[in-house]
Amino acid sequence: MSENSAIKYQTLFEQLNFLFTNRLPRRYATLFMGWFSKLENPIISKISIWVWQLFSKELDLSEAKTTNFSSLHDCFIRQLKPDARSIDSDPRVIISPCDAIVGSHGQVNGTELFQTKGFPYTLMELFGNNELVERYRDGLYITLRLKATMYHRFHAPTACQVKKVNYISGDTWNVNPIALKRIEKLYCKNERAVIDLTITKPDHHITLVPVAAILVAGIKLHCLPNVLDLRYKGPNHLKCQADLKKGDEMGYFQHGSTIIVFANSKFSIDSNIHEGDTIRMGQALLHMQEETTKSLN
């Protein structure tokens, strides 16, 4: 295949992918998939997973705690075998909360950051909260994209407490690279939760923003009784109490999506973090800056 033909093929593929995953009625497709994926029928379950594996060679169930799934949903939110992931135990290290592909990351420019090159958005548009905007002004961010085939559970990036969650209702655009290059401020349009972590150092701040996506758009946090999804009709500001050790499970997505990790200027991004790389839950993501770690020794 010539270079021009390859470019045309890639362009056509991207157009079809975007049309198929975004221009259909996203809400109704998501509600339908949510219903279908939870059908606990062994025949439907096995056929659905077989078709998924047929079209996605990246779906690897060898690390799953069990491969006897009651439904497609059960496969989506599968747990891993014990010790399938190593947790960096250094208290100065903030670990990746999930398996993911590293996306846009770096320093927030004032209050502006990027979903992908050339597509900026602001902290206010994402958080809708002045306190968090000022907290992460000129701070750091790392975008972690969970592909549909990946492990969908996410974990505490450090020892922390979760005392409140802000759920922001929204759309269910696909969050893959094709959509990110076409839909401005996409993360600010989609369903998302803002999870502020209280950690032992009072002047150090970490916030997680899980962003839901098309099909099975839903975020389940173990500290809250309800799934945060299109059917949720409760309050947006939710009080809770979760005391977590580093690596403890916080919850899961009901399908692949994205987590944006924010840190203030007391941290630095690990030197091994590069856009496009795969990172595993438990690997180093951020470091407390050297000047702040002396009190830990």
HELIX and SHEET records of a PDB file:
HELIX    1   1 GLU A    3  ASN A   22  1                                  20    
HELIX    2   2 ARG A   26  SER A   37  1                                  12    
HELIX    3   3 PRO A   42  PHE A   55  1                                  14    
HELIX    4   4 LEU A   72  PHE A   76  1                                   5    
HELIX    5   5 LEU A  123  PHE A  127  1                                   5    
HELIX    6   6 ASN A  130  ARG A  135  1                                   6    
HELIX    7   7 PRO A  177  LEU A  180  1                                   4    
HELIX    8   8 LEU A  186  LYS A  189  1                                   4    
HELIX    9   9 GLU A  290  THR A  292  5                                   3    
HELIX   10  10 LYS A  294  LEU A  296  5                                   3    
SHEET    1   A 3 VAL A  93  ILE A  95  0                                        
SHEET    2   A 3 ALA A 284  MET A 288 -1                                        
SHEET    3   A 3 PHE A 267  ILE A 269 -1                                        
SHEET    1   B 8 HIS A 237  LEU A 244  0                                        
SHEET    2   B 8 CYS A 160  ILE A 168 -1                                        
SHEET    3   B 8 ARG A 192  THR A 198 -1                                        
SHEET    4   B 8 ILE A 206  VAL A 211 -1                                        
SHEET    5   B 8 THR A 258  ALA A 263 -1                                        
SHEET    6   B 8 LEU A 140  ARG A 145 -1                                        
SHEET    7   B 8 ALA A 100  GLN A 107 -1                                        
SHEET    8   B 8 THR A 278  ILE A 279 -1                                        
SHEET    1   C 2 GLU A 112  THR A 116  0                                        
SHEET    2   C 2 PHE A 119  THR A 122 -1                                        
SHEET    1   D 4 ARG A 153  HIS A 155  0                                        
SHEET    2   D 4 GLU A 249  PHE A 253 -1                                        
SHEET    3   D 4 GLY A 218  LEU A 221 -1                                        
SHEET    4   D 4 LEU A 228  ASP A 229 -1                                        
END                                                                             
